[in-house]
Amino acid sequence: MSTEQGSEVRTDPGAGFPEQESWVATVTDTDIEEAIKETVANLRARHGGSAVPGAAGEPEGDEGWSPFVDVLDLAASPAKPAAVLGGLAWSGRLSILSGPPKAGKSTVLAQAIGCRLGGEAFCEETIRPSGPVAIVTEEPLELLAQRLHVYGVSASHRGAVFVASPAHGVDRLLEALARSAPEVVIVDSFTPWAVAAGAESMSDPAGMRRVMDALRAVADNGPAVLVVHHARRSDGELADSRDLAASVDMVITFDAVDGECHRCLPRSSTMRRLSYLGRWPQDGVLVEFDRRSRRYVCQQKGDTV
């Protein structure tokens, strides 16, 4: 087939096509322009907008672009996103896991990752992975690798878990995350990430907003993002909660509790309670740490926990 420059494109009769006029196609620039306009008009009409460019005060030439979407289209989506790390992370959502220091947050994360890869239930949820887990942590990477190995992450899972230090710089880490497209991103813990992102103070609203906006952008691209942060020693509540809690979809608290489910010191009990406060309903979970198997065992799940 040969082409001629200009407003017309014709088939070449000598290129193997029957030499009949019915096979000769002529497409002009006007034809193409009209087809594009018709397609755009149909799309606009399908989403409730005007099929006429420039209608309702819209400027000519932008093909009817608008930042607004029909709220009913949004309401049709599932109210609860898909879990990708049992009881801890959800697809396309930003969550924060809070608990007192040395309460076992890193341990429960390692077990959840091991259960995810091994097809085991964690918090009574079994996950079928469709992408890797990326962990950004200040913890020595060798220690993290050893902990993950305890919970079943082995040579057969090569490529399923990636780790990096926040010391590499947030901008470079964000670029790497965009390229590797993980299903879950875990930041453990929040303070080193915020410092690497340039936050001068944890009490600076503008700086914290920039940090959280970067994490939100990661979640908006599809992965679940889970941030680990310490609770205050005084009352066990999330530190810097005014800026952080308002920026996430789900706040998860990981408390040490006694036999009556009252909050207590981590070393005084093997019982832990996962509680949830967020944009969708999520049942609380009561787990107990089995020292022999070094695993948390689910004891109870429900909104009364």
The 8 nearest C-alpha neighbors of each residue, nearest first, counted from 0:
[[1, 11, 14, 10, 2, 13, 9, 12],
 [2, 0, 11, 10, 3, 9, 14, 8],
 [3, 1, 8, 9, 4, 0, 10, 11],
 [2, 4, 8, 5, 1, 7, 9, 6],
 [5, 3, 2, 6, 7, 8, 1, 9],
 [6, 4, 7, 3, 8, 27, 28, 2],
 [5, 7, 27, 28, 4, 8, 26, 3],
 [8, 6, 27, 26, 5, 25, 9, 3],
 [7, 9, 25, 2, 26, 3, 10, 6],
 [10, 8, 24, 25, 23, 11, 2, 7],
 [9, 11, 23, 0, 12, 24, 1, 8],
 [10, 12, 13, 14, 0, 1, 9, 16],
 [13, 11, 18, 14, 16, 10, 17, 15],
 [14, 12, 11, 15, 16, 18, 17, 0],
 [15, 13, 11, 12, 16, 0, 10, 1],
 [14, 16, 13, 17, 12, 11, 18, 0],
 [17, 15, 12, 14, 18, 13, 22, 11],
 [18, 16, 19, 15, 12, 22, 13, 20],
 [17, 19, 12, 16, 20, 22, 13, 21],
 [20, 18, 21, 17, 22, 23, 12, 16],
 [19, 21, 23, 22, 18, 24, 17, 12],
 [22, 20, 19, 23, 24, 18, 17, 16],
 [23, 21, 20, 19, 24, 17, 16, 18],
 [22, 24, 20, 21, 10, 9, 25, 19],
 [25, 23, 9, 22, 26, 10, 8, 21],
 [24, 26, 9, 8, 7, 27, 23, 10],
 [27, 25, 7, 8, 30, 24, 28, 31],
 [26, 28, 30, 7, 6, 29, 25, 31],
 [29, 27, 31, 30, 6, 32, 26, 7],
 [28, 30, 32, 27, 31, 33, 26, 34],
 [31, 29, 27, 33, 28, 32, 34, 26],
 [30, 32, 34, 28, 29, 33, 35, 27],
 [33, 31, 29, 35, 34, 30, 28, 36],
 [32, 34, 36, 30, 35, 31, 29, 37],
 [35, 33, 37, 31, 36, 32, 30, 38],
 [34, 36, 38, 32, 37, 33, 39, 31],
 [37, 35, 33, 39, 34, 38, 40, 32],
 [36, 38, 40, 34, 35, 39, 33, 41],
 [39, 37, 35, 41, 40, 36, 34, 42],
 [40, 38, 42, 36, 41, 37, 43, 35],
 [41, 39, 50, 37, 43, 38, 42, 36],
 [40, 42, 44, 38, 39, 43, 45, 37],
 [43, 41, 45, 39, 40, 44, 38, 46],
 [44, 42, 48, 40, 46, 45, 41, 50],
 [43, 45, 48, 41, 47, 50, 46, 42],
 [46, 44, 42, 43, 47, 41, 48, 40],
 [47, 45, 43, 44, 48, 42, 69, 68],
 [48, 46, 44, 45, 43, 49, 69, 50],
 [49, 47, 43, 44, 46, 50, 45, 63],
 [48, 50, 51, 44, 43, 54, 47, 52],
 [49, 51, 40, 44, 43, 48, 52, 41],
 [50, 52, 49, 54, 53, 40, 63, 43],
 [53, 51, 54, 63, 62, 59, 50, 57],
 [52, 54, 57, 59, 58, 56, 51, 55],
 [55, 53, 56, 52, 57, 51, 49, 50],
 [56, 54, 57, 53, 49, 52, 58, 51],
 [55, 57, 54, 53, 58, 59, 52, 63],
 [56, 58, 53, 55, 54, 63, 59, 52],
 [59, 57, 53, 56, 60, 61, 63, 52],
 [58, 60, 53, 61, 52, 57, 62, 63],
 [59, 61, 62, 58, 63, 52, 53, 57],
 [62, 60, 63, 64, 59, 58, 57, 52],
 [63, 61, 60, 64, 52, 59, 39, 53],
 [62, 64, 61, 52, 65, 57, 53, 43],
 [65, 63, 62, 61, 66, 57, 67, 43],
 [64, 66, 67, 63, 68, 57, 61, 62],
 [67, 65, 68, 64, 63, 69, 61, 57],
 [68, 66, 65, 69, 70, 64, 48, 46],
 [69, 67, 70, 66, 72, 65, 73, 46],
 [68, 70, 71, 72, 67, 73, 46, 47],
 [71, 69, 73, 72, 68, 74, 67, 75],
 [72, 70, 74, 73, 69, 75, 68, 76],
 [71, 73, 70, 75, 69, 74, 76, 68],
 [74, 72, 70, 71, 75, 76, 69, 68],
 [73, 75, 71, 76, 72, 70, 77, 78],
 [74, 76, 73, 72, 71, 77, 78, 70],
 [75, 77, 74, 73, 78, 72, 79, 80],
 [78, 76, 79, 80, 75, 74, 81, 73],
 [77, 79, 76, 80, 279, 74, 75, 278],
 [78, 80, 77, 279, 81, 280, 278, 89],
 [81, 79, 89, 90, 77, 82, 78, 91],
 [80, 82, 89, 90, 83, 79, 91, 88],
 [83, 81, 89, 84, 88, 85, 90, 80],
 [82, 84, 89, 88, 126, 90, 85, 81],
 [85, 83, 88, 87, 82, 86, 111, 115],
 [84, 86, 124, 121, 87, 122, 82, 83],
 [87, 85, 122, 84, 88, 82, 124, 121],
 [86, 88, 84, 85, 89, 225, 251, 96],
 [89, 87, 84, 223, 83, 82, 225, 86],
 [90, 88, 82, 223, 83, 81, 92, 80],
 [89, 91, 223, 92, 81, 222, 80, 83],
 [90, 92, 221, 218, 223, 222, 219, 89],
 [93, 91, 223, 90, 218, 89, 248, 224],
 [92, 94, 224, 247, 248, 225, 218, 223],
 [95, 93, 249, 225, 247, 248, 250, 224],
 [94, 96, 226, 250, 225, 227, 251, 97],
 [97, 95, 251, 227, 252, 226, 228, 250],
 [98, 96, 252, 228, 229, 230, 237, 253],
 [97, 99, 253, 230, 229, 252, 254, 100],
 [98, 100, 230, 229, 102, 101, 235, 232],
 [99, 101, 102, 229, 98, 230, 103, 104],
 [102, 100, 103, 99, 265, 104, 98, 105],
 [101, 103, 265, 100, 99, 104, 98, 255],
 [102, 104, 106, 101, 105, 107, 100, 265],
 [105, 103, 107, 106, 102, 108, 98, 253],
 [104, 106, 108, 107, 103, 109, 187, 227],
 [107, 105, 103, 109, 108, 104, 110, 146],
 [106, 108, 110, 104, 109, 105, 111, 103],
 [107, 109, 111, 105, 106, 110, 112, 104],
 [110, 108, 106, 112, 147, 111, 107, 113],
 [109, 111, 113, 107, 112, 150, 108, 114],
 [112, 110, 108, 114, 109, 113, 121, 115],
 [111, 113, 115, 109, 110, 114, 108, 116],
 [114, 112, 110, 150, 151, 116, 115, 111],
 [115, 113, 119, 117, 111, 112, 116, 118],
 [116, 114, 112, 113, 126, 118, 117, 111],
 [115, 117, 113, 114, 118, 112, 128, 152],
 [118, 116, 114, 119, 115, 113, 151, 152],
 [117, 119, 115, 116, 114, 125, 126, 120],
 [120, 118, 114, 117, 125, 115, 121, 116],
 [121, 119, 125, 124, 123, 114, 122, 118],
 [120, 122, 123, 124, 85, 111, 114, 125],
 [121, 123, 124, 86, 85, 297, 120, 284],
 [122, 124, 121, 120, 125, 297, 85, 300],
 [125, 123, 120, 121, 85, 122, 126, 86],
 [124, 126, 120, 119, 118, 121, 123, 85],
 [127, 125, 115, 128, 83, 124, 118, 84],
 [126, 128, 129, 118, 125, 115, 83, 116],
 [129, 127, 130, 126, 115, 116, 83, 131],
 [128, 130, 127, 182, 131, 83, 181, 126],
 [129, 131, 182, 181, 128, 132, 159, 180],
 [132, 130, 159, 181, 160, 182, 133, 183],
 [131, 133, 160, 183, 181, 184, 182, 159],
 [134, 132, 161, 184, 162, 160, 181, 183],
 [135, 133, 162, 185, 184, 186, 136, 161],
 [136, 134, 186, 163, 164, 162, 165, 187],
 [135, 137, 187, 164, 138, 186, 134, 188],
 [136, 138, 164, 139, 165, 191, 187, 188],
 [137, 139, 136, 140, 143, 142, 164, 187],
 [140, 138, 141, 142, 137, 143, 136, 164],
 [139, 141, 143, 142, 138, 144, 162, 163],
 [140, 142, 144, 143, 139, 145, 138, 146],
 [143, 141, 145, 144, 140, 139, 146, 138],
 [142, 144, 140, 146, 145, 141, 147, 139],
 [143, 145, 141, 147, 142, 146, 140, 148],
 [144, 146, 148, 142, 143, 147, 141, 149],
 [147, 145, 143, 149, 148, 144, 142, 109],
 [146, 148, 144, 150, 149, 109, 152, 145],
 [147, 149, 152, 145, 151, 150, 146, 153],
 [150, 148, 146, 147, 151, 145, 152, 110],
 [151, 149, 113, 147, 148, 110, 152, 109],
 [150, 152, 148, 113, 149, 153, 147, 117],
 [153, 151, 148, 147, 113, 150, 156, 154],
 [152, 154, 155, 156, 151, 148, 157, 147],
 [153, 155, 156, 157, 152, 148, 158, 151],
 [156, 154, 153, 157, 152, 158, 159, 151],
 [157, 155, 154, 159, 153, 158, 152, 116],
 [156, 158, 154, 159, 155, 160, 153, 152],
 [157, 159, 160, 156, 131, 161, 132, 155],
 [158, 160, 131, 156, 157, 132, 161, 130],
 [161, 159, 132, 131, 158, 133, 162, 157],
 [162, 160, 133, 134, 132, 159, 163, 158],
 [161, 163, 134, 133, 135, 160, 164, 140],
 [164, 162, 135, 134, 136, 165, 161, 140],
 [163, 165, 166, 136, 135, 137, 167, 162],
 [166, 164, 167, 168, 192, 135, 195, 136],
 [165, 167, 164, 168, 195, 169, 137, 191],
 [168, 166, 165, 164, 171, 169, 172, 163],
 [169, 167, 166, 171, 170, 165, 195, 172],
 [168, 170, 172, 196, 171, 195, 173, 165],
 [169, 171, 173, 172, 168, 174, 196, 167],
 [172, 170, 174, 173, 169, 168, 175, 167],
 [171, 173, 169, 175, 174, 170, 176, 168],
 [172, 174, 176, 170, 175, 171, 169, 177],
 [175, 173, 171, 177, 172, 176, 170, 178],
 [176, 174, 172, 178, 177, 173, 179, 171],
 [177, 175, 173, 179, 178, 174, 180, 172],
 [176, 178, 174, 175, 180, 179, 173, 217],
 [179, 177, 175, 176, 180, 174, 173, 181],
 [178, 180, 176, 177, 181, 175, 131, 174],
 [181, 179, 177, 178, 176, 182, 222, 130],
 [182, 180, 131, 183, 130, 132, 179, 133],
 [181, 183, 222, 130, 131, 132, 223, 180],
 [182, 184, 223, 132, 222, 181, 224, 133],
 [185, 183, 224, 133, 134, 132, 223, 225],
 [186, 184, 134, 225, 226, 224, 135, 187],
 [185, 187, 226, 135, 188, 134, 136, 227],
 [188, 186, 136, 227, 189, 135, 185, 226],
 [187, 189, 227, 186, 228, 190, 136, 191],
 [188, 190, 192, 228, 191, 227, 187, 226],
 [189, 191, 193, 192, 188, 194, 228, 201],
 [192, 190, 194, 193, 189, 195, 188, 165],
 [191, 193, 195, 189, 190, 194, 165, 196],
 [194, 192, 196, 190, 195, 191, 198, 210],
 [193, 195, 191, 198, 197, 196, 192, 190],
 [196, 194, 192, 197, 193, 168, 169, 191],
 [197, 195, 193, 194, 169, 198, 192, 210],
 [196, 198, 194, 195, 199, 193, 206, 210],
 [199, 197, 206, 194, 193, 200, 196, 207],
 [198, 200, 197, 194, 201, 206, 203, 193],
 [201, 199, 202, 203, 198, 206, 207, 194],
 [200, 202, 203, 207, 198, 199, 239, 190],
 [201, 203, 200, 204, 239, 207, 242, 206],
 [202, 204, 200, 206, 201, 205, 207, 199],
 [205, 203, 207, 206, 208, 202, 242, 201],
 [206, 204, 208, 207, 203, 209, 198, 210],
 [207, 205, 198, 209, 208, 203, 204, 210],
 [206, 208, 210, 204, 209, 205, 203, 211],
 [207, 209, 205, 211, 206, 210, 212, 204],
 [210, 208, 212, 206, 207, 211, 213, 205],
 [209, 211, 207, 213, 208, 212, 193, 196],
 [210, 212, 214, 208, 213, 209, 215, 207],
 [211, 213, 215, 209, 214, 210, 208, 216],
 [212, 214, 216, 211, 210, 215, 209, 217],
 [215, 213, 211, 217, 216, 212, 218, 210],
 [214, 216, 212, 218, 217, 213, 211, 219],
 [215, 217, 219, 213, 214, 218, 212, 220],
 [218, 216, 214, 215, 220, 219, 213, 222],
 [219, 217, 91, 215, 222, 220, 221, 216],
 [218, 220, 216, 221, 217, 91, 215, 92],
 [221, 219, 218, 217, 222, 216, 91, 177],
 [220, 222, 91, 218, 219, 90, 223, 217],
 [223, 221, 182, 91, 218, 183, 90, 224],
 [222, 224, 90, 183, 91, 89, 92, 88],
 [225, 223, 184, 93, 218, 185, 183, 222],
 [224, 226, 185, 94, 95, 88, 93, 184],
 [227, 225, 95, 186, 185, 96, 189, 94],
 [226, 228, 96, 188, 187, 95, 189, 97],
 [229, 227, 97, 189, 188, 96, 226, 230],
 [230, 228, 98, 97, 99, 100, 238, 231],
 [231, 229, 237, 98, 99, 238, 236, 235],
 [230, 232, 235, 238, 233, 236, 234, 237],
 [231, 233, 235, 234, 230, 99, 236, 100],
 [232, 234, 231, 235, 236, 230, 99, 238],
 [235, 233, 236, 232, 231, 230, 237, 262],
 [236, 234, 231, 230, 232, 233, 99, 237],
 [235, 237, 230, 231, 234, 238, 240, 98],
 [238, 236, 230, 240, 97, 231, 239, 229],
 [237, 239, 230, 240, 231, 236, 229, 228],
 [240, 238, 241, 242, 243, 237, 202, 201],
 [241, 239, 243, 244, 238, 237, 242, 245],
 [242, 240, 239, 243, 244, 245, 238, 246],
 [241, 243, 240, 245, 244, 239, 204, 246],
 [244, 242, 240, 246, 245, 241, 239, 247],
 [243, 245, 240, 246, 247, 242, 241, 250],
 [244, 246, 243, 247, 242, 241, 240, 248],
 [247, 245, 243, 244, 211, 242, 248, 208],
 [248, 246, 93, 94, 249, 244, 245, 243],
 [247, 249, 93, 277, 94, 278, 92, 250],
 [248, 250, 277, 94, 247, 276, 251, 278],
 [249, 251, 95, 276, 275, 94, 277, 96],
 [252, 250, 96, 275, 274, 95, 97, 249],
 [253, 251, 97, 274, 273, 98, 96, 254],
 [252, 254, 98, 273, 272, 97, 271, 251],
 [255, 253, 272, 271, 98, 256, 252, 262],
 [254, 256, 271, 265, 263, 262, 270, 264],
 [257, 255, 262, 260, 261, 263, 270, 271],
 [256, 258, 260, 259, 261, 268, 263, 270],
 [257, 259, 260, 256, 261, 270, 268, 269],
 [258, 260, 257, 261, 256, 262, 270, 263],
 [261, 259, 256, 257, 258, 262, 272, 304],
 [262, 260, 256, 259, 257, 263, 258, 255],
 [261, 263, 256, 255, 254, 260, 257, 264],
 [262, 264, 256, 255, 257, 261, 265, 267],
 [263, 265, 267, 266, 255, 262, 268, 256],
 [266, 264, 255, 102, 267, 268, 263, 101],
 [267, 265, 264, 268, 269, 102, 255, 263],
 [266, 268, 264, 265, 263, 269, 257, 255],
 [269, 267, 270, 266, 265, 257, 255, 256],
 [268, 270, 288, 287, 271, 267, 255, 265],
 [269, 271, 287, 268, 256, 255, 286, 288],
 [272, 270, 255, 286, 254, 256, 285, 287],
 [271, 273, 285, 254, 253, 284, 274, 286],
 [274, 272, 253, 284, 283, 252, 285, 251],
 [275, 273, 283, 252, 251, 272, 253, 284],
 [274, 276, 251, 250, 281, 283, 277, 252],
 [277, 275, 250, 249, 251, 274, 278, 281],
 [278, 276, 249, 248, 279, 250, 275, 280],
 [277, 279, 248, 249, 280, 276, 79, 78],
 [280, 278, 277, 79, 281, 78, 249, 276],
 [281, 279, 282, 278, 277, 79, 276, 275],
 [280, 282, 275, 279, 283, 302, 276, 277],
 [283, 281, 301, 302, 300, 284, 280, 275],
 [282, 284, 274, 301, 304, 302, 273, 300],
 [283, 285, 300, 273, 272, 299, 304, 286],
 [284, 286, 272, 299, 298, 271, 297, 300],
 [287, 285, 297, 298, 296, 271, 295, 270],
 [288, 286, 270, 296, 295, 269, 271, 289],
 [287, 289, 295, 269, 294, 290, 296, 270],
 [290, 288, 293, 294, 291, 292, 295, 287],
 [289, 291, 293, 292, 288, 294, 269, 295],
 [290, 292, 289, 293, 294, 288, 295, 296],
 [291, 293, 294, 289, 290, 288, 295, 296],
 [294, 292, 290, 289, 291, 288, 295, 149],
 [293, 295, 292, 289, 288, 296, 110, 290],
 [294, 296, 288, 287, 286, 289, 297, 293],
 [297, 295, 286, 287, 288, 298, 294, 289],
 [296, 298, 286, 299, 285, 122, 295, 287],
 [299, 297, 286, 285, 296, 287, 300, 284],
 [298, 300, 285, 284, 297, 301, 286, 304],
 [299, 301, 284, 283, 285, 282, 304, 298],
 [302, 300, 282, 303, 283, 304, 284, 299],
 [301, 303, 282, 283, 304, 300, 281, 284],
 [304, 302, 301, 283, 300, 282, 284, 299],
 [303, 283, 302, 301, 284, 300, 285, 299]]
